[in-house]
Structures are given as structure tokens and as C-alpha cells.
Amino acid sequence: MKKVKELWMNNRVMFVLATIVLVCFLIIGVVVIKYFIGFNTSEYGDRLEDIQNIPLKDEDKLAIENKLKEQEIVKEVNVHTQGKIIYVRIVFENSSLEKAKEVAATSLEVINDEYKKHYDLHYTLVQESTDTVAGFTIMGAKNISNESTIIWNNNTAVSEGE
């Protein structure tokens, strides 16, 4: 006991510093495990947990498709979900780009407000070019925080001289 007391008296600064370093290494280890390795088993993390309670039902998908197919210029509609996004792909025939955007916006009337609060919407509008009609492919999106506006990408062709 006398040797331990003497060792403590001669090296107490070193013991305190070693204790502080040991505690710091433990804290660093916990932080590394928590943030870089984690304990979550889902590859997407926890951002999709509330979606499991509000899945997009088949009848709601059909309602969106039927609403869009009411228009004569709509050739094909495909609706599917992945994660927190509802993807709507619409193929048109003999349509202008502005008319196609208006038709896509009508689908917002059918989509339940509960879905609008939990899902982002992604639209892809496609029309093949023919001899009489110019084709286009344009994408638009509406996120959760936006009430009722679809934001369309700039689909302007760029010539080589610009």
C-alpha cells in the first residue's frame, strides 16, 4: 500500500492526464460507431418510417391514371412509388408542351392531401416527335412543402453557338 501511495504522489499529474485521454478515446469511439457505423438496419435510414403508415393504395394510383386518361391527348400513364416519391410518367400524342403541363397539373386534384403531405411528386412528360408534331421530354416536381405548384425543368434546346 505504501508503494501505491508513493507512486500516486510522484505521478498524479500523469494519472489524471491518462484518465482524460482514456475518456476522450471512449467518447471518440462512441461517436464513430454511432455516426459512421450506426445501428440502423435499413439502407435508407429512418427517413421512410412515416411512409410505412401511409402507403399509396392501388385504388389511388388508378384514380390518378383514370383522371389523366380522361384527356384525349394522353396515350399512356404509369404511376409508381419508390421511397417518398410518387412517380407519374405520361406519354402524349399530338399535344403541345403547355397543354401537356396543364394536363399533368390536373392530377393534383385527385391526389389525397395526406399523400401530398408525405410524398414528393415527380412527373415525366413524353411525346415522340412525328412529321406534324415536335416531340418533347420534360420533368417536373412538387415537393412536400409546396402546396399546389409543379416546378418544371428548363427544357430549352441549346445550339452549338451559345
N, C-alpha and C positions, 0 to 999 in steps of 0.2 A: 504494500500500500504506500510505503514511503517513496518507492521508486516512481510510482504512477503520479504521486503528488509533485514530486520533483520534476518529472517530465512535463506535467501540465504547467508548472510555474515557469519553466525555461522556454516552452514553445506554445504558449497560449495564443499568441497572435497567429501563428501558423495553423493551429487547430480551428480558429474562428474563420480564417480565410479558406481553409479546405472545406469547412462546412458550407460556407457561402457558395463556393464553386460547385459543390455537390448538389446543392439545392437548385442552382441555375441550370445544371445539366439535366436534372429531373424535369424542370419546367420546360426546357427546350425539347426534351424527348416527348413530353405530353403534347406540346403544340405541334410538333412534326407528325405525330401519329394522328392527331385529331384532324388537321387540315390537309395533309398530303396523302395519308393512307385512308383514314376515315373508317367508320363502322357501318356505313350505309350499304346495303346490298344492291340497290337499284343503280343501274348505269346512268340514269338521268338525274339522280339525286332526289330531293324531296319536292321539287317544283311541280310535280304532277300528282301530288297526293289528293288535292281537292277535285281533280278531274275524275277520279275513280267514283266519286259520289254523284257526278253529273255526266254520265256518258251520253253521247249523241245517239238517239234511238233511230232505228231503221225507218219508222214512220215519219220522223222529222226529216231524214235525208230524202225520202220520197216526196215530201211536201215541197222541199226546195227544188228538186228536179222537176216536179209537175208544174210549179209556178213558172219556172224558166221555159219549160217546153210549151207553155201556152202561146208563146210568141212564135209566129210562123218562120222567122229567120233563124231560129235555134235548131240546129241539126242534131246535136248530141250534148248531154250533160253528164258529168261524173262528179260525185260528191264523196269524199272520204276524209277521215280524220287521222292525224298522226300526232301524238303528244297533245299539245294545247292548241293545235291549229286545225281548222276546218278548211280543206282544200276543195275549191269549186272550179272545175275545168269545163268551159263552154265552147263548143265548136259551132260557128255560124256559117250561114250561106247567104250570099247576096245582101250583105249588111255594110253599113258604114261604121267607122270606128266609134263615132259619137253615139250612134244608135245602140251599138253593142254595149257600151258603158252604161247607158240608161237601162238596158235590159238586165244587166248584171246587178245594178243597184236595186231593182225590184225584188230581188231575193231577200233583201234585208227586212222586208215587210213580213216574210214568213218565218224567219228565224226567231225563235223564242228569246226574250230578253235575258233569261237565265243563261242561255248559251253565249249570248253576247258579252256577259259579264265574266265568263270563264274561258272563252276560246277566242283566239285571233282568227280572222278570216283571210284567206289568200285566194285570189281569183286569177285564173289564166284564161284569156280570151283568144281564140284562134280562128282564123279564116284563111283557107287556102286561096291563093291567087288564081284567077281564071282570066280568060280573054276580056271579059267585061268588067270584072271587079278586082280591085287591088287587094291583096292579102295582107294580113297583119297578125302579129302575136304581141300581146301586151299583158302585163301583170299588174295587179293591184292588190292592196291590202287594207284591212281595217283592224286596228288593234283594240284591246280591251278598253282602254281609256277613251277612245274616240266614240262618240255617240252614234253617228249615222253616216259618216263620210268615208268613202273609199278613196284612198290615195293611189293614183295611177302613176306608173313609171313614165319617164320621158322616152317615148319610142320613136324619136326623130332620127331619121337616117342621116349619117354624116358622110359627105363626099370627101374624096381624097384631098382636095384643095384646101380644106378647112383645118 
